[in-house]
């Protein structure tokens, strides 16, 4: 959700087989009508084995980015876009 006040979060984790995860989120509602939030997430692993006949590992990398804007037509609006 879009936060009501400026806030952010950073999270991370390390794992076996060169695995790691990171997540970053930041958002704010600078006015009564407008708000935003931006997220970035990355995870990867080197894999635990080689793929037969190719010499490549079975690892992966995933990157996901998201942004939201919120607009209320008035401060008293119950519904918003």
C-alpha positions in Angstrom: 0.0 0.0 0.0 1.0 3.7 -0.5 2.1 5.0 3.0 0.6 8.0 4.6 4.0 9.4 5.7 7.5 9.2 4.1 8.9 5.8 4.9 11.3 3.2 3.5 12.5 -0.3 4.0 15.6 -2.3 3.1 15.8 -6.1 3.5 18.4 -8.6 2.5 19.4 -12.2 3.0 22.3 -14.5 2.1 22.1 -18.2 1.3 24.0 -21.2 0.1 25.2 -21.7 -3.5 25.9 -17.9 -4.0 22.3 -17.1 -3.2 21.1 -13.7 -2.1 18.0 -11.5 -1.9 17.5 -7.8 -1.6 14.4 -5.6 -1.4 14.0 -1.9 -1.2 10.8 0.1 -0.8 10.2 3.8 -0.5 7.0 5.9 -0.5 5.2 9.0 0.7 2.0 11.0 0.5 3.3 14.5 0.2 -0.2 16.0 -0.2 -3.6 14.9 0.9 -4.5 13.9 -2.7 -1.3 12.4 -4.0 0.9 9.5 -2.9 3.4 7.1 -4.3 5.4 3.9 -3.6 8.4 2.4 -5.5 9.7 -1.2 -4.9 12.7 -3.0 -6.2 13.4 -6.7 -5.6 16.3 -8.9 -6.7 17.1 -12.6 -6.0 19.7 -14.9 -7.4 21.3 -18.3 -6.9 24.4 -19.9 -8.5 22.6 -23.2 -8.6 23.5 -26.4 -6.9 24.5 -28.5 -10.0 25.7 -28.2 -13.6 23.2 -28.8 -16.4 24.3 -32.0 -18.2 26.2 -31.5 -21.5 26.2 -27.7 -21.3 28.7 -26.9 -18.6 26.4 -24.2 -17.3 25.1 -24.1 -13.7 21.4 -24.3 -12.8 21.3 -20.8 -11.2 18.9 -18.0 -11.9 18.5 -14.2 -11.4 15.2 -12.5 -10.9 14.6 -8.7 -10.9 11.2 -7.1 -10.2 10.4 -3.4 -10.1 7.1 -1.8 -9.2 5.7 1.7 -8.9 2.3 3.0 -7.7 0.7 6.4 -7.7 -2.4 7.2 -5.7 -4.8 10.1 -6.5 -7.8 11.1 -4.4 -10.2 13.5 -6.0 -10.8 15.1 -2.6 -9.6 14.7 1.0 -13.0 13.2 2.0 -13.1 10.7 -0.9 -13.8 7.1 0.3 -12.6 5.6 -3.0 -9.4 6.6 -5.0 -7.5 5.6 -8.1 
